[in-house]
Amino acid sequence: MKDKSLNRIAIVDAAKCRQDEHGIYCVESPEFEMLLGAAETEGRAWEIFFELLDDLLNEYQLGHLAGYTTTPSRKQIAAKLLGSKGGQARTEAQQAARRANGAKGGRPRKTAV
């Protein structure tokens, strides 16, 4: 199954309101099929749609929606790469910079004025 991501602007732009055969107004978006706002008035249907959208986007950000994945931040990617080493870990770039500075005689010091 291909992972899907959610975009609030795309969901709202694609949302449409219709009235069903029972006179109930339904707001739904083809960008997010599991979301439906339904009420007796069009205004209230839109309110319900946006309330549910906010709740579902919060769950999406927490990673709790099956079939939808969030895009990890740089910090999350770095944390995953470092694993349990945490902040004490040195990346390949840091190690290379330390070796280069060591070869030049170490870190340059400020001169007294």
N, CA, C and O atoms as a GROMACS GRO file, in nm:
protein
  452
    1MET      N    1   0.083  -0.118   0.000
    1MET     CA    2   0.000   0.000   0.000
    1MET      C    3   0.088   0.124   0.000
    1MET      O    4   0.179   0.136   0.082
    2LYS      N    5   0.062   0.214  -0.089
    2LYS     CA    6   0.139   0.338  -0.096
    2LYS      C    7   0.095   0.431   0.016
    2LYS      O    8  -0.025   0.451   0.038
    3ASP      N    9   0.192   0.489   0.086
    3ASP     CA   10   0.160   0.582   0.194
    3ASP      C   11   0.109   0.712   0.136
    3ASP      O   12   0.158   0.761   0.035
    4LYS      N   13   0.008   0.768   0.202
    4LYS     CA   14  -0.052   0.893   0.158
    4LYS      C   15  -0.022   1.000   0.260
    4LYS      O   16  -0.010   0.972   0.380
    5SER      N   17  -0.010   1.124   0.214
    5SER     CA   18   0.007   1.236   0.306
    5SER      C   19  -0.114   1.327   0.293
    5SER      O   20  -0.187   1.322   0.194
    6LEU      N   21  -0.136   1.410   0.395
    6LEU     CA   22  -0.252   1.497   0.397
    6LEU      C   23  -0.208   1.643   0.388
    6LEU      O   24  -0.107   1.683   0.447
    7ASN      N   25  -0.284   1.720   0.313
    7ASN     CA   26  -0.258   1.863   0.297
    7ASN      C   27  -0.390   1.934   0.322
    7ASN      O   28  -0.486   1.917   0.246
    8ARG      N   29  -0.397   2.016   0.427
    8ARG     CA   30  -0.522   2.082   0.466
    8ARG      C   31  -0.577   2.168   0.354
    8ARG      O   32  -0.698   2.166   0.328
    9ILE      N   33  -0.492   2.243   0.287
    9ILE     CA   34  -0.537   2.334   0.181
    9ILE      C   35  -0.600   2.255   0.066
    9ILE      O   36  -0.705   2.293   0.015
   10ALA      N   37  -0.536   2.145   0.026
   10ALA     CA   38  -0.588   2.063  -0.083
   10ALA      C   39  -0.722   2.000  -0.044
   10ALA      O   40  -0.813   1.991  -0.127
   11ILE      N   41  -0.734   1.958   0.081
   11ILE     CA   42  -0.860   1.896   0.127
   11ILE      C   43  -0.973   1.998   0.123
   11ILE      O   44  -1.082   1.969   0.073
   12VAL      N   45  -0.947   2.118   0.176
   12VAL     CA   46  -1.051   2.222   0.181
   12VAL      C   47  -1.087   2.270   0.041
   12VAL      O   48  -1.205   2.290   0.012
   13ASP      N   49  -0.987   2.288  -0.046
   13ASP     CA   50  -1.015   2.334  -0.183
   13ASP      C   51  -1.101   2.235  -0.261
   13ASP      O   52  -1.182   2.275  -0.344
   14ALA      N   53  -1.084   2.107  -0.234
   14ALA     CA   54  -1.160   2.005  -0.308
   14ALA      C   55  -1.295   1.974  -0.244
   14ALA      O   56  -1.375   1.901  -0.302
   15ALA      N   57  -1.321   2.029  -0.125
   15ALA     CA   58  -1.446   1.998  -0.054
   15ALA      C   59  -1.567   2.057  -0.125
   15ALA      O   60  -1.563   2.168  -0.177
   16LYS      N   61  -1.674   1.980  -0.126
   16LYS     CA   62  -1.801   2.021  -0.188
   16LYS      C   63  -1.915   1.993  -0.093
   16LYS      O   64  -1.911   1.898  -0.015
   17CYS      N   65  -2.017   2.077  -0.099
   17CYS     CA   66  -2.137   2.056  -0.019
   17CYS      C   67  -2.251   2.015  -0.112
   17CYS      O   68  -2.270   2.073  -0.219
   18ARG      N   69  -2.325   1.914  -0.070
   18ARG     CA   70  -2.440   1.869  -0.149
   18ARG      C   71  -2.554   1.838  -0.053
   18ARG      O   72  -2.534   1.818   0.066
   19GLN      N   73  -2.672   1.835  -0.108
   19GLN     CA   74  -2.790   1.801  -0.028
   19GLN      C   75  -2.839   1.664  -0.074
   19GLN      O   76  -2.860   1.642  -0.194
   20ASP      N   77  -2.856   1.572   0.020
   20ASP     CA   78  -2.900   1.438  -0.018
   20ASP      C   79  -3.053   1.434  -0.031
   20ASP      O   80  -3.121   1.535  -0.016
   21GLU      N   81  -3.106   1.315  -0.060
   21GLU     CA   82  -3.250   1.300  -0.086
   21GLU      C   83  -3.337   1.324   0.038
   21GLU      O   84  -3.458   1.341   0.025
   22HIS      N   85  -3.276   1.324   0.158
   22HIS     CA   86  -3.351   1.346   0.281
   22HIS      C   87  -3.341   1.491   0.329
   22HIS      O   88  -3.393   1.524   0.435
   23GLY      N   89  -3.276   1.577   0.252
   23GLY     CA   90  -3.262   1.718   0.287
   23GLY      C   91  -3.147   1.748   0.380
   23GLY      O   92  -3.139   1.857   0.436
   24ILE      N   93  -3.057   1.653   0.398
   24ILE     CA   94  -2.940   1.671   0.484
   24ILE      C   95  -2.824   1.723   0.398
   24ILE      O   96  -2.799   1.672   0.289
   25TYR      N   97  -2.755   1.825   0.447
   25TYR     CA   98  -2.639   1.879   0.377
   25TYR      C   99  -2.516   1.799   0.416
   25TYR      O  100  -2.491   1.775   0.534
   26CYS      N  101  -2.440   1.760   0.317
   26CYS     CA  102  -2.318   1.681   0.338
   26CYS      C  103  -2.200   1.753   0.275
   26CYS      O  104  -2.204   1.791   0.158
   27VAL      N  105  -2.094   1.772   0.352
   27VAL     CA  106  -1.970   1.831   0.303
   27VAL      C  107  -1.866   1.721   0.304
   27VAL      O  108  -1.840   1.659   0.407
   28GLU      N  109  -1.805   1.696   0.188
   28GLU     CA  110  -1.702   1.594   0.178
   28GLU      C  111  -1.597   1.636   0.078
   28GLU      O  112  -1.621   1.720  -0.009
   29SER      N  113  -1.479   1.576   0.090
   29SER     CA  114  -1.368   1.607   0.002
   29SER      C  115  -1.311   1.478  -0.056
   29SER      O  116  -1.288   1.382   0.018
   30PRO      N  117  -1.289   1.473  -0.187
   30PRO     CA  118  -1.229   1.353  -0.245
   30PRO      C  119  -1.082   1.333  -0.203
   30PRO      O  120  -1.027   1.225  -0.222
   31GLU      N  121  -1.021   1.437  -0.147
   31GLU     CA  122  -0.882   1.427  -0.101
   31GLU      C  123  -0.870   1.350   0.030
   31GLU      O  124  -0.763   1.300   0.064
   32PHE      N  125  -0.981   1.340   0.105
   32PHE     CA  126  -0.979   1.271   0.234
   32PHE      C  127  -1.115   1.205   0.253
   32PHE      O  128  -1.207   1.264   0.310
   33GLU      N  129  -1.126   1.081   0.205
   33GLU     CA  130  -1.255   1.012   0.196
   33GLU      C  131  -1.319   0.984   0.331
   33GLU      O  132  -1.442   0.975   0.338
   34MET      N  133  -1.242   0.969   0.436
   34MET     CA  134  -1.300   0.930   0.564
   34MET      C  135  -1.364   1.048   0.639
   34MET      O  136  -1.415   1.030   0.750
   35LEU      N  137  -1.363   1.167   0.579
   35LEU     CA  138  -1.416   1.286   0.645
   35LEU      C  139  -1.548   1.328   0.582
   35LEU      O  140  -1.556   1.346   0.460
   36LEU      N  141  -1.651   1.345   0.665
   36LEU     CA  142  -1.782   1.386   0.616
   36LEU      C  143  -1.849   1.471   0.724
   36LEU      O  144  -1.864   1.428   0.838
   37GLY      N  145  -1.888   1.592   0.686
   37GLY     CA  146  -1.964   1.678   0.775
   37GLY      C  147  -2.109   1.681   0.729
   37GLY      O  148  -2.136   1.718   0.615
   38ALA      N  149  -2.202   1.642   0.815
   38ALA     CA  150  -2.343   1.636   0.777
   38ALA      C  151  -2.427   1.707   0.883
   38ALA      O  152  -2.406   1.691   1.003
   39ALA      N  153  -2.524   1.788   0.834
   39ALA     CA  154  -2.615   1.860   0.925
   39ALA      C  155  -2.739   1.903   0.848
   39ALA      O  156  -2.748   1.883   0.727
   40GLU      N  157  -2.833   1.962   0.921
   40GLU     CA  158  -2.958   2.006   0.858
   40GLU      C  159  -2.942   2.139   0.784
   40GLU      O  160  -3.024   2.173   0.699
   41THR      N  161  -2.837   2.214   0.816
   41THR     CA  162  -2.810   2.339   0.743
   41THR      C  163  -2.672   2.332   0.681
   41THR      O  164  -2.583   2.260   0.728
   42GLU      N  165  -2.655   2.408   0.573
   42GLU     CA  166  -2.526   2.405   0.503
   42GLU      C  167  -2.415   2.463   0.591
   42GLU      O  168  -2.305   2.409   0.594
   43GLY      N  169  -2.443   2.569   0.661
   43GLY     CA  170  -2.343   2.632   0.748
   43GLY      C  171  -2.294   2.539   0.857
   43GLY      O  172  -2.174   2.531   0.884
   44ARG      N  173  -2.388   2.470   0.920
   44ARG     CA  174  -2.350   2.376   1.028
   44ARG      C  175  -2.274   2.257   0.972
   44ARG      O  176  -2.184   2.205   1.039
   45ALA      N  177  -2.306   2.213   0.851
   45ALA     CA  178  -2.233   2.102   0.788
   45ALA      C  179  -2.087   2.141   0.766
   45ALA      O  180  -1.996   2.061   0.788
   46TRP      N  181  -2.064   2.266   0.721
   46TRP     CA  182  -1.927   2.314   0.701
   46TRP      C  183  -1.855   2.324   0.836
   46TRP      O  184  -1.737   2.289   0.844
   47GLU      N  185  -1.924   2.370   0.943
   47GLU     CA  186  -1.863   2.377   1.075
   47GLU      C  187  -1.818   2.238   1.123
   47GLU      O  188  -1.707   2.222   1.171
   48ILE      N  189  -1.904   2.141   1.109
   48ILE     CA  190  -1.872   2.004   1.149
   48ILE      C  191  -1.755   1.952   1.067
   48ILE      O  192  -1.664   1.888   1.121
   49PHE      N  193  -1.756   1.979   0.937
   49PHE     CA  194  -1.647   1.935   0.849
   49PHE      C  195  -1.513   1.989   0.900
   49PHE      O  196  -1.416   1.914   0.911
   50PHE      N  197  -1.507   2.119   0.932
   50PHE     CA  198  -1.382   2.179   0.977
   50PHE      C  199  -1.341   2.130   1.116
   50PHE      O  200  -1.222   2.114   1.142
   51GLU      N  201  -1.437   2.108   1.204
   51GLU     CA  202  -1.405   2.053   1.337
   51GLU      C  203  -1.344   1.914   1.324
   51GLU      O  204  -1.242   1.884   1.386
   52LEU      N  205  -1.406   1.830   1.243
   52LEU     CA  206  -1.353   1.695   1.222
   52LEU      C  207  -1.219   1.698   1.152
   52LEU      O  208  -1.130   1.619   1.183
   53LEU      N  209  -1.203   1.789   1.056
   53LEU     CA  210  -1.076   1.801   0.985
   53LEU      C  211  -0.965   1.837   1.082
   53LEU      O  212  -0.857   1.778   1.075
   54ASP      N  213  -0.988   1.932   1.171
   54ASP     CA  214  -0.887   1.969   1.271
   54ASP      C  215  -0.849   1.850   1.358
   54ASP      O  216  -0.731   1.826   1.383
   55ASP      N  217  -0.950   1.776   1.406
   55ASP     CA  218  -0.924   1.660   1.491
   55ASP      C  219  -0.844   1.553   1.415
   55ASP      O  220  -0.748   1.498   1.469
   56LEU      N  221  -0.884   1.525   1.294
   56LEU     CA  222  -0.816   1.421   1.216
   56LEU      C  223  -0.675   1.463   1.177
   56LEU      O  224  -0.585   1.378   1.172
   57LEU      N  225  -0.653   1.591   1.149
   57LEU     CA  226  -0.517   1.637   1.117
   57LEU      C  227  -0.427   1.630   1.240
   57LEU      O  228  -0.307   1.604   1.226
   58ASN      N  229  -0.482   1.652   1.359
   58ASN     CA  230  -0.403   1.634   1.482
   58ASN      C  231  -0.362   1.488   1.496
   58ASN      O  232  -0.246   1.459   1.528
   59GLU      N  233  -0.454   1.397   1.474
   59GLU     CA  234  -0.422   1.254   1.482
   59GLU      C  235  -0.320   1.216   1.375
   59GLU      O  236  -0.231   1.133   1.399
   60TYR      N  237  -0.332   1.276   1.257
   60TYR     CA  238  -0.237   1.251   1.148
   60TYR      C  239  -0.097   1.296   1.188
   60TYR      O  240   0.000   1.224   1.164
   61GLN      N  241  -0.086   1.414   1.250
   61GLN     CA  242   0.044   1.463   1.293
   61GLN      C  243   0.107   1.372   1.398
   61GLN      O  244   0.229   1.360   1.405
   62LEU      N  245   0.024   1.309   1.479
   62LEU     CA  246   0.074   1.216   1.581
   62LEU      C  247   0.105   1.078   1.522
   62LEU      O  248   0.165   0.994   1.589
   63GLY      N  249   0.065   1.055   1.396
   63GLY     CA  250   0.092   0.927   1.331
   63GLY      C  251  -0.009   0.820   1.365
   63GLY      O  252   0.023   0.701   1.357
   64HIS      N  253  -0.131   0.858   1.404
   64HIS     CA  254  -0.231   0.762   1.447
   64HIS      C  255  -0.332   0.723   1.339
   64HIS      O  256  -0.425   0.647   1.368
   65LEU      N  257  -0.318   0.772   1.216
   65LEU     CA  258  -0.412   0.736   1.110
   65LEU      C  259  -0.351   0.627   1.023
   65LEU      O  260  -0.245   0.646   0.964
   66ALA      N  261  -0.419   0.515   1.016
   66ALA     CA  262  -0.370   0.403   0.936
   66ALA      C  263  -0.372   0.440   0.788
   66ALA      O  264  -0.470   0.495   0.738
   67GLY      N  265  -0.264   0.409   0.718
   67GLY     CA  266  -0.256   0.436   0.576
   67GLY      C  267  -0.203   0.575   0.543
   67GLY      O  268  -0.178   0.605   0.426
   68TYR      N  269  -0.185   0.659   0.642
   68TYR     CA  270  -0.134   0.794   0.622
   68TYR      C  271  -0.007   0.811   0.704
   68TYR      O  272  -0.005   0.776   0.822
   69THR      N  273   0.096   0.863   0.644
   69THR     CA  274   0.221   0.886   0.716
   69THR      C  275   0.258   1.032   0.709
   69THR      O  276   0.234   1.100   0.609
   70THR      N  277   0.317   1.081   0.817
   70THR     CA  278   0.364   1.219   0.820
   70THR      C  279   0.505   1.224   0.763
   70THR      O  280   0.579   1.126   0.766
   71THR      N  281   0.541   1.338   0.711
   71THR     CA  282   0.677   1.358   0.663
   71THR      C  283   0.763   1.392   0.784
   71THR      O  284   0.736   1.490   0.853
   72PRO      N  285   0.867   1.312   0.811
   72PRO     CA  286   0.948   1.339   0.930
   72PRO      C  287   1.031   1.466   0.913
   72PRO      O  288   1.074   1.500   0.803
   73SER      N  289   1.052   1.535   1.025
   73SER     CA  290   1.134   1.656   1.022
   73SER      C  291   1.281   1.616   1.021
   73SER      O  292   1.315   1.499   1.040
   74ARG      N  293   1.367   1.714   0.999
   74ARG     CA  294   1.511   1.686   1.000
   74ARG      C  295   1.556   1.635   1.136
   74ARG      O  296   1.640   1.547   1.146
   75LYS      N  297   1.498   1.692   1.241
   75LYS     CA  298   1.535   1.649   1.376
   75LYS      C  299   1.493   1.504   1.399
   75LYS      O  300   1.566   1.428   1.462
   76GLN      N  301   1.375   1.466   1.349
   76GLN     CA  302   1.329   1.329   1.366
   76GLN      C  303   1.417   1.232   1.288
   76GLN      O  304   1.447   1.123   1.337
   77ILE      N  305   1.459   1.272   1.169
   77ILE     CA  306   1.548   1.187   1.089
   77ILE      C  307   1.682   1.170   1.160
   77ILE      O  308   1.734   1.059   1.169
   78ALA      N  309   1.737   1.281   1.211
   78ALA     CA  310   1.865   1.275   1.281
   78ALA      C  311   1.855   1.190   1.406
   78ALA      O  312   1.945   1.112   1.435
   79ALA      N  313   1.745   1.205   1.482
   79ALA     CA  314   1.727   1.126   1.603
   79ALA      C  315   1.720   0.977   1.572
   79ALA      O  316   1.774   0.895   1.646
   80LYS      N  317   1.655   0.944   1.463
   80LYS     CA  318   1.644   0.803   1.425
   80LYS      C  319   1.781   0.748   1.384
   80LYS      O  320   1.814   0.634   1.416
   81LEU      N  321   1.859   0.829   1.313
   81LEU     CA  322   1.992   0.784   1.271
   81LEU      C  323   2.086   0.768   1.390
   81LEU      O  324   2.167   0.674   1.393
   82LEU      N  325   2.077   0.856   1.488
   82LEU     CA  326   2.165   0.849   1.604
   82LEU      C  327   2.124   0.738   1.700
   82LEU      O  328   2.208   0.683   1.771
   83GLY      N  329   1.996   0.706   1.701
   83GLY     CA  330   1.949   0.598   1.787
   83GLY      C  331   1.965   0.630   1.934
   83GLY      O  332   1.935   0.741   1.977
   84SER      N  333   2.011   0.533   2.011
   84SER     CA  334   2.021   0.550   2.155
   84SER      C  335   2.142   0.631   2.197
   84SER      O  336   2.155   0.665   2.315
   85LYS      N  337   2.232   0.664   2.105
   85LYS     CA  338   2.351   0.742   2.138
   85LYS      C  339   2.316   0.885   2.177
   85LYS      O  340   2.384   0.946   2.259
   86GLY      N  341   2.206   0.937   2.119
   86GLY     CA  342   2.159   1.070   2.155
   86GLY      C  343   2.254   1.182   2.116
   86GLY      O  344   2.320   1.175   2.012
   87GLY      N  345   2.262   1.284   2.200
   87GLY     CA  346   2.342   1.402   2.169
   87GLY      C  347   2.491   1.380   2.177
   87GLY      O  348   2.567   1.465   2.130
   88GLN      N  349   2.537   1.270   2.234
   88GLN     CA  350   2.680   1.244   2.245
   88GLN      C  351   2.738   1.185   2.118
   88GLN      O  352   2.860   1.174   2.105
   89ALA      N  353   2.653   1.146   2.024
   89ALA     CA  354   2.700   1.082   1.901
   89ALA      C  355   2.765   1.184   1.809
   89ALA      O  356   2.729   1.302   1.810
   90ARG      N  357   2.860   1.140   1.733
   90ARG     CA  358   2.928   1.225   1.636
   90ARG      C  359   2.897   1.172   1.496
   90ARG      O  360   2.911   1.054   1.468
   91THR      N  361   2.856   1.262   1.410
   91THR     CA  362   2.826   1.223   1.273
   91THR      C  363   2.955   1.211   1.195
   91THR      O  364   3.061   1.252   1.241
   92GLU      N  365   2.945   1.154   1.076
   92GLU     CA  366   3.062   1.140   0.990
   92GLU      C  367   3.122   1.277   0.958
   92GLU      O  368   3.245   1.291   0.956
   93ALA      N  369   3.039   1.377   0.933
   93ALA     CA  370   3.089   1.511   0.902
   93ALA      C  371   3.163   1.571   1.021
   93ALA      O  372   3.266   1.634   1.003
   94GLN      N  373   3.111   1.551   1.143
   94GLN     CA  374   3.179   1.602   1.262
   94GLN      C  375   3.314   1.534   1.281
   94GLN      O  376   3.413   1.600   1.315
   95GLN      N  377   3.317   1.405   1.260
   95GLN     CA  378   3.443   1.333   1.276
   95GLN      C  379   3.546   1.378   1.173
   95GLN      O  380   3.663   1.394   1.207
   96ALA      N  381   3.505   1.400   1.049
   96ALA     CA  382   3.596   1.447   0.946
   96ALA      C  383   3.648   1.587   0.979
   96ALA      O  384   3.766   1.615   0.958
   97ALA      N  385   3.562   1.675   1.031
   97ALA     CA  386   3.604   1.810   1.068
   97ALA      C  387   3.703   1.805   1.183
   97ALA      O  388   3.799   1.882   1.185
   98ARG      N  389   3.681   1.718   1.278
   98ARG     CA  390   3.775   1.705   1.391
   98ARG      C  391   3.912   1.657   1.344
   98ARG      O  392   4.015   1.707   1.388
   99ARG      N  393   3.912   1.558   1.253
   99ARG     CA  394   4.039   1.509   1.200
   99ARG      C  395   4.113   1.620   1.124
   99ARG      O  396   4.234   1.635   1.138
  100ALA      N  397   4.038   1.697   1.042
  100ALA     CA  398   4.100   1.805   0.965
  100ALA      C  399   4.157   1.912   1.058
  100ALA      O  400   4.267   1.961   1.034
  101ASN      N  401   4.084   1.950   1.162
  101ASN     CA  402   4.134   2.049   1.257
  101ASN      C  403   4.254   1.997   1.334
  101ASN      O  404   4.348   2.072   1.361
  102GLY      N  405   4.253   1.870   1.368
  102GLY     CA  406   4.367   1.810   1.438
  102GLY      C  407   4.491   1.809   1.353
  102GLY      O  408   4.602   1.832   1.404
  103ALA      N  409   4.475   1.784   1.225
  103ALA     CA  410   4.590   1.782   1.134
  103ALA      C  411   4.652   1.920   1.119
  103ALA      O  412   4.772   1.933   1.094
  104LYS      N  413   4.570   2.026   1.136
  104LYS     CA  414   4.620   2.163   1.124
  104LYS      C  415   4.676   2.215   1.256
  104LYS      O  416   4.718   2.330   1.264
  105GLY      N  417   4.676   2.132   1.359
  105GLY     CA  418   4.729   2.176   1.487
  105GLY      C  419   4.620   2.212   1.587
  105GLY      O  420   4.649   2.270   1.691
  106GLY      N  421   4.499   2.178   1.558
  106GLY     CA  422   4.392   2.203   1.651
  106GLY      C  423   4.313   2.330   1.618
  106GLY      O  424   4.338   2.397   1.518
  107ARG      N  425   4.222   2.359   1.703
  107ARG     CA  426   4.134   2.474   1.682
  107ARG      C  427   4.214   2.603   1.707
  107ARG      O  428   4.286   2.613   1.806
  108PRO      N  429   4.200   2.701   1.616
  108PRO     CA  430   4.273   2.827   1.638
  108PRO      C  431   4.216   2.903   1.759
  108PRO      O  432   4.095   2.903   1.783
  109ARG      N  433   4.306   2.966   1.833
  109ARG     CA  434   4.267   3.041   1.952
  109ARG      C  435   4.265   3.191   1.921
  109ARG      O  436   4.335   3.239   1.832
  110LYS      N  437   4.183   3.262   1.997
  110LYS     CA  438   4.179   3.407   1.983
  110LYS      C  439   4.308   3.465   2.039
  110LYS      O  440   4.362   3.417   2.139
  111THR      N  441   4.356   3.569   1.975
  111THR     CA  442   4.477   3.635   2.025
  111THR      C  443   4.437   3.749   2.116
  111THR      O  444   4.334   3.813   2.097
  112ALA      N  445   4.520   3.774   2.216
  112ALA     CA  446   4.492   3.881   2.312
  112ALA      C  447   4.517   4.016   2.243
  112ALA      O  448   4.615   4.032   2.170
  113VAL      N  449   4.430   4.110   2.266
  113VAL     CA  450   4.442   4.242   2.203
  113VAL      C  451   4.507   4.339   2.297
  113VAL      O  452   4.526   4.455   2.262
   0.00000   0.00000   0.00000
